[in-house]
Amino acid sequence: MSKCHNCKLKPKKRTSSQGWQKQRSALLTSQSRENVSPSFVTRVIAAAMAIHFIIMTLIWFAIFITSLCNNGVSTSSRGYCGHCPNDWICYRNNCYQFFNESKTWNQSQASCLSQNSTLLKIYSKEDQDFFKLVKSYHWMGLSQIQGNGSWQWEDGSTLSSNQSGCQMWFSVFRLTLVEMQNGSCAVYGSSFKAYTEVCSALNTYICMKKGVLGLH
C-alpha cells in the first residue's frame, strides 16, 4: 500500500454565493426604503383618511335617515289599536281577518266589501313584521290595470307610489311583486313578496279595515 509523503490536503474553498445573496437582498431592501419618498407616504395616509371620512359620513347619513323615518311615525299609531269587530285581529290600528274559505279574487273582494273592509294592503316594514309568519297564499287588494299594465291597490294608488320618502331610501321595505303566472291579480305569500295569480284561481284571503278610534 503506497503512502503519500509530503501530501498536503488543500482545504476546499467555500462558495460565498449564499452570503452574497444575503448582502444583495439587504442592499435592495435598503435601496427600496430610500426610494420611498415622504410625499408618497403622505399621499397614502391622506387617501386612507379620505376613505375613512367617506365611510363615517355614509354611516351617519344612514343613522340620520333612519331617525327621521322613525320620528315620522307617532308612538300612538305604533301601539294603539282602536275597536275591531269580534274575531278580528288589531295591529297598528288596523283590523285584520283571515278567511280560510277559498274564493276567486272578485269573490274575495266582494266578501270584504260586504264587511265594510278591503282586501289586504301591505307596504311597510311594520306590516311585514306582522305577516312574516304567513305561510300560505292569500288574495290581496292588488290587481293589474288593463291597458297600461301597471298594478294598483283598491284605493286607486299604484304599487310604485306606495312608498314614502323614507321607505324609498331602504328598498328592503318595499313590497316585491314576483311574476309567477300570466295573472292580473296578486296573492301575498311571505318575506314581503306578492305573486301574480290568475284572478279566477281559488285562494284564501285577508280582509282589513281601520279600527274605530275612541271605542273599547
Backbone hydrogen bonds in HBPLUS format (Angstrom, degrees):
<---DONOR---> <-ACCEPTOR-->    atom                        ^
c    i                          cat <-CA-CA->   ^        H-A-AA   ^      H-
h    n   atom  resd res      DA  || num        DHA   H-A  angle D-A-AA Bond
n    s   type  num  typ     dist DA aas  dist angle  dist       angle   num
A0020-TRP N   A0016-SER O   2.93 MM   4  6.11 152.7  2.01 147.5 155.8     1
A0021-GLN N   A0017-SER O   2.94 MM   4  6.16 149.7  2.03 146.0 153.5     2
A0022-LYS N   A0018-GLN O   3.12 MM   4  6.44 153.5  2.20 146.2 152.7     3
A0023-GLN N   A0019-GLY O   3.00 MM   4  6.28 159.6  2.05 147.8 153.4     4
A0024-ARG N   A0020-TRP O   2.81 MM   4  5.99 156.5  1.86 146.6 153.7     5
A0025-SER N   A0021-GLN O   2.86 MM   4  6.03 157.4  1.91 146.1 152.0     6
A0026-ALA N   A0022-LYS O   2.91 MM   4  6.13 161.0  1.95 148.7 154.0     7
A0027-LEU N   A0023-GLN O   2.86 MM   4  6.04 150.4  1.95 143.5 152.3     8
A0028-LEU N   A0024-ARG O   2.89 MM   4  6.17 157.8  1.94 149.0 154.3     9
A0029-THR N   A0025-SER O   2.94 MM   4  6.15 159.1  1.98 147.8 153.8    10
A0030-SER N   A0026-ALA O   2.93 MM   4  6.11 156.1  1.99 143.7 150.4    11
A0031-GLN N   A0027-LEU O   2.88 MM   4  6.14 154.9  1.95 146.6 153.9    12
A0032-SER N   A0028-LEU O   2.81 MM   4  6.04 156.4  1.87 150.3 156.6    13
A0033-ARG N   A0029-THR O   3.01 MM   4  6.22 151.7  2.09 144.9 152.0    14
A0034-GLU N   A0030-SER O   3.06 MM   4  6.30 150.1  2.15 141.1 149.4    15
A0035-ASN N   A0031-GLN O   2.90 MM   4  6.18 139.9  2.06 142.5 153.9    16
A0036-VAL N   A0033-ARG O   3.33 MM   3  5.39 141.3  2.49  96.7 106.5    17
A0040-PHE N   A0037-SER O   3.12 MM   3  5.43 129.8  2.39 105.1 116.9    18
A0041-VAL N   A0037-SER O   3.40 MM   4  6.81 159.2  2.44 151.1 155.8    19
A0042-THR N   A0038-PRO O   2.96 MM   4  6.20 153.7  2.03 146.9 154.7    20
A0043-ARG N   A0039-SER O   2.98 MM   4  6.22 151.1  2.06 142.7 149.8    21
A0044-VAL N   A0040-PHE O   3.01 MM   4  6.33 156.3  2.07 150.5 156.6    22
A0045-ILE N   A0041-VAL O   3.03 MM   4  6.27 162.6  2.06 150.8 155.0    23
A0046-ALA N   A0042-THR O   2.91 MM   4  6.10 158.0  1.96 147.3 153.8    24
A0047-ALA N   A0043-ARG O   2.92 MM   4  6.11 155.4  1.98 147.5 153.6    25
A0048-ALA N   A0044-VAL O   3.02 MM   4  6.26 158.9  2.06 148.7 154.2    26
A0049-MET N   A0045-ILE O   2.97 MM   4  6.20 156.9  2.02 149.0 155.2    27
A0050-ALA N   A0046-ALA O   2.96 MM   4  6.16 149.8  2.05 143.5 151.9    28
A0051-ILE N   A0047-ALA O   2.99 MM   4  6.26 159.4  2.04 150.7 155.4    29
A0052-HIS N   A0048-ALA O   3.02 MM   4  6.21 160.9  2.05 146.8 152.2    30
A0053-PHE N   A0049-MET O   2.92 MM   4  6.11 151.6  2.00 142.9 150.7    31
A0054-ILE N   A0050-ALA O   2.98 MM   4  6.25 157.6  2.03 149.6 155.0    32
A0055-ILE N   A0051-ILE O   3.01 MM   4  6.26 164.6  2.03 153.6 157.3    33
A0056-MET N   A0052-HIS O   3.01 MM   4  6.18 165.4  2.03 149.8 153.8    34
A0057-THR N   A0053-PHE O   2.91 MM   4  6.08 152.7  1.98 145.9 153.9    35
A0058-LEU N   A0054-ILE O   3.00 MM   4  6.27 158.9  2.05 151.5 156.2    36
A0059-ILE N   A0055-ILE O   3.02 MM   4  6.29 155.9  2.08 148.8 155.7    37
A0060-TRP N   A0056-MET O   2.97 MM   4  6.19 166.4  1.99 151.7 154.7    38
A0061-PHE N   A0057-THR O   2.89 MM   4  6.04 148.8  1.99 144.7 154.1    39
A0062-ALA N   A0058-LEU O   2.96 MM   4  6.16 157.4  2.01 146.7 151.9    40
A0063-ILE N   A0059-ILE O   3.01 MM   4  6.29 155.9  2.06 148.0 154.8    41
A0064-PHE N   A0060-TRP O   2.91 MM   4  6.09 152.5  1.98 142.4 149.9    42
A0065-ILE N   A0061-PHE O   2.96 MM   4  6.22 162.8  1.99 153.0 156.6    43
A0066-THR N   A0062-ALA O   2.98 MM   4  6.13 162.6  2.01 147.8 152.9    44
A0067-SER N   A0063-ILE O   2.95 MM   4  6.11 159.4  2.00 146.4 152.1    45
A0068-LEU N   A0064-PHE O   2.89 MM   4  6.10 154.3  1.95 147.1 154.7    46
A0069-CYS N   A0065-ILE O   2.90 MM   4  6.14 156.6  1.96 150.6 156.4    47
A0070-ASN N   A0066-THR O   2.95 MM   4  6.15 159.9  1.99 149.0 154.7    48
A0071-ASN N   A0067-SER O   2.94 MM   4  6.09 152.1  2.02 145.7 153.0    49
A0072-GLY N   A0068-LEU O   3.18 MM   4  6.31 127.3  2.47 133.2 145.9    50
A0072-GLY N   A0069-CYS O   3.13 MM   3  5.12 136.0  2.33  94.1 106.6    51
A0073-VAL N   A0070-ASN O   3.28 MM   3  5.64 160.5  2.32 106.5 112.1    52
A0078-ARG N   A0075-THR O   3.16 MM   3  5.20 133.2  2.40  95.3 108.0    53
A0079-GLY N   A0075-THR O   3.37 MM   4  6.69 158.7  2.42 155.1 157.0    54
A0080-TYR N   A0076-SER O   2.85 MM   4  5.36 151.6  1.93 145.5 153.9    55
A0083-HIS N   A0212-VAL O   2.82 MM 129  4.88 170.5  1.83 133.7 132.1    56
A0212-VAL N   A0083-HIS O   3.04 MM 129  4.88 163.6  2.07 137.3 135.9    57
A0088-TRP N   A0085-PRO O   3.15 MM   3  5.61 153.3  2.22 135.2 134.7    58
A0089-ILE N   A0096-TYR O   2.71 MM   7  4.97 167.2  1.72 152.3 153.3    59
A0096-TYR N   A0089-ILE O   2.68 MM   7  4.97 154.0  1.75 141.7 151.0    60
A0091-TYR N   A0094-ASN O   2.84 MM   3  5.29 157.3  1.89 151.8 159.6    61
A0094-ASN N   A0091-TYR O   2.96 MM   3  5.29 148.4  2.06 110.7 120.3    62
A0211-GLY N   A0093-ASN O   2.99 MM 118  5.21 170.4  2.00 134.5 131.8    63
A0095-CYS N   A0209-LYS O   2.64 MM 114  5.24 173.9  1.64 170.8 172.8    64
A0209-LYS N   A0095-CYS O   2.98 MM 114  5.24 142.8  2.12 139.4 149.4    65
A0097-GLN N   A0207-CYS O   2.98 MM 110  5.30 150.1  2.07 149.4 151.3    66
A0207-CYS N   A0097-GLN O   3.02 MM 110  5.30 158.7  2.06 152.7 155.1    67
A0099-PHE N   A0205-TYR O   2.98 MM 106  5.55 170.9  1.99 175.2 174.2    68
A0103-LYS N   A0203-ASN O   2.94 MM 100  5.46 163.6  1.97 137.6 133.6    69
A0203-ASN N   A0103-LYS O   2.95 MM 100  5.46 164.1  1.97 140.7 140.0    70
A0108-SER N   A0104-THR O   2.89 MM   4  6.04 155.0  1.95 147.5 154.7    71
A0105-TRP N   A0199-CYS O   3.05 MM  94  5.25 173.0  2.06 157.7 159.3    72
A0109-GLN N   A0105-TRP O   2.88 MM   4  6.11 156.8  1.93 150.4 156.9    73
A0110-ALA N   A0106-ASN O   2.95 MM   4  6.17 158.8  1.99 146.4 152.0    74
A0111-SER N   A0107-GLN O   2.95 MM   4  6.16 150.6  2.03 143.1 151.2    75
A0112-CYS N   A0108-SER O   3.04 MM   4  6.32 156.3  2.10 148.8 154.3    76
A0113-LEU N   A0109-GLN O   2.93 MM   4  6.19 160.5  1.97 150.8 156.5    77
A0114-SER N   A0110-ALA O   2.99 MM   4  6.17 148.0  2.09 143.9 151.8    78
A0115-GLN N   A0112-CYS O   2.95 MM   3  5.26 149.6  2.04 106.2 116.0    79
A0117-SER N   A0112-CYS O   2.94 MM   5  4.99 148.1  2.04 135.7 138.8    80
A0116-ASN N   A0113-LEU O   3.04 MM   3  4.96 152.3  2.12 114.8 111.6    81
A0118-THR N   A0208-MET O   2.99 MM  90  5.53 168.4  2.00 157.7 158.3    82
A0208-MET N   A0118-THR O   2.78 MM  90  5.53 153.0  1.85 157.7 166.3    83
A0120-LEU N   A0206-ILE O   2.93 MM  86  5.47 128.2  2.20 158.3 153.7    84
A0141-GLY N   A0120-LEU O   2.79 MM  21  5.36 157.1  1.84 135.5 143.5    85
A0128-GLN N   A0124-SER O   3.06 MM   4  6.40 152.0  2.14 144.8 153.2    86
A0129-ASP N   A0125-LYS O   2.96 MM   4  6.32 151.9  2.04 149.3 155.8    87
A0130-PHE N   A0126-GLU O   3.22 MM   4  6.53 147.9  2.33 140.8 148.8    88
A0130-PHE N   A0127-ASP O   3.09 MM   3  5.11 119.1  2.48  94.3 109.4    89
A0131-PHE N   A0127-ASP O   3.01 MM   4  6.30 151.4  2.10 151.9 159.5    90
A0134-VAL N   A0131-PHE O   3.06 MM   3  5.42 165.1  2.08 114.3 118.7    91
A0138-HIS N   A0188-TYR O   3.13 MM  50  5.33 155.5  2.19 137.2 144.2    92
A0188-TYR N   A0138-HIS O   2.68 MM  50  5.33 156.4  1.74 156.5 157.9    93
A0139-TRP N   A0204-THR O   2.80 MM  65  6.30 157.5  1.85 145.3 148.3    94
A0140-MET N   A0186-ALA O   3.20 MM  46  6.11 158.5  2.24 155.4 148.9    95
A0142-LEU N   A0140-MET O   2.78 MM   2  5.60 141.0  1.93  97.8  91.9    96
A0143-SER N   A0152-GLN O   3.07 MM   9  5.75 165.7  2.09 158.8 159.9    97
A0152-GLN N   A0143-SER O   2.92 MM   9  5.75 166.3  1.94 166.3 165.0    98
A0144-GLN N   A0184-SER O   2.74 MM  40  4.87 159.5  1.78 145.4 146.5    99
A0145-ILE N   A0150-SER O   2.72 MM   5  5.53 173.3  1.72 175.3 177.7   100
A0149-GLY N   A0145-ILE O   3.15 MM   4  5.40 139.9  2.32 155.5 158.4   101
A0159-LEU N   A0151-TRP O   2.85 MM   8  5.63 155.2  1.92 148.1 146.5   102
A0153-TRP N   A0157-SER O   2.72 MM   4  5.50 165.5  1.74 169.5 170.9   103
A0156-GLY N   A0153-TRP O   2.99 MM   3  5.42 162.7  2.02 116.2 119.9   104
A0161-SER N   A0158-THR O   3.21 MM   3  5.31 130.7  2.46  98.0 110.7   105
A0162-ASN N   A0159-LEU O   3.45 MM   3  5.55 164.0  2.48 103.0 107.2   106
A0168-MET N   A0164-SER O   3.03 MM   4  6.26 146.6  2.14 152.8 161.5   107
A0169-TRP N   A0166-CYS O   3.10 MM   3  5.48 140.9  2.25 105.8 116.2   108
A0170-PHE N   A0167-GLN O   3.15 MM   3  5.34 133.7  2.38 100.2 111.8   109
A0173-PHE N   A0170-PHE O   2.98 MM   3  5.90 165.2  2.00 128.6 132.1   110
A0174-ARG N   A0171-SER O   3.00 MM   3  5.24 159.0  2.05 109.4 116.3   111
A0176-THR N   A0192-PHE O   3.30 MM  16  6.64 170.8  2.30 152.9 154.0   112
A0194-ALA N   A0176-THR O   2.74 MM  18  6.06 166.7  1.75 163.4 167.0   113
A0178-VAL N   A0194-ALA O   2.69 MM  16  6.02 172.2  1.70 161.8 161.3   114
A0196-THR N   A0178-VAL O   2.99 MM  18  6.36 156.6  2.04 156.7 160.5   115
A0185-CYS N   A0197-GLU O   3.15 MM  12  5.28 154.2  2.22 161.2 164.1   116
A0197-GLU N   A0185-CYS O   2.74 MM  12  5.28 149.8  1.83 146.2 145.0   117
A0187-VAL N   A0195-TYR O   2.89 MM   8  5.35 158.2  1.94 149.8 155.4   118
A0195-TYR N   A0187-VAL O   2.82 MM   8  5.35 161.0  1.86 155.3 161.9   119
A0189-GLY N   A0193-LYS O   3.25 MM   4  6.14 170.3  2.26 160.5 163.4   120
A0193-LYS N   A0190-SER O   3.12 MM   3  5.73 134.6  2.34 115.2 124.6   121
A0201-ALA N   A0198-VAL O   2.98 MM   3  5.53 164.9  2.00 119.8 124.5   122
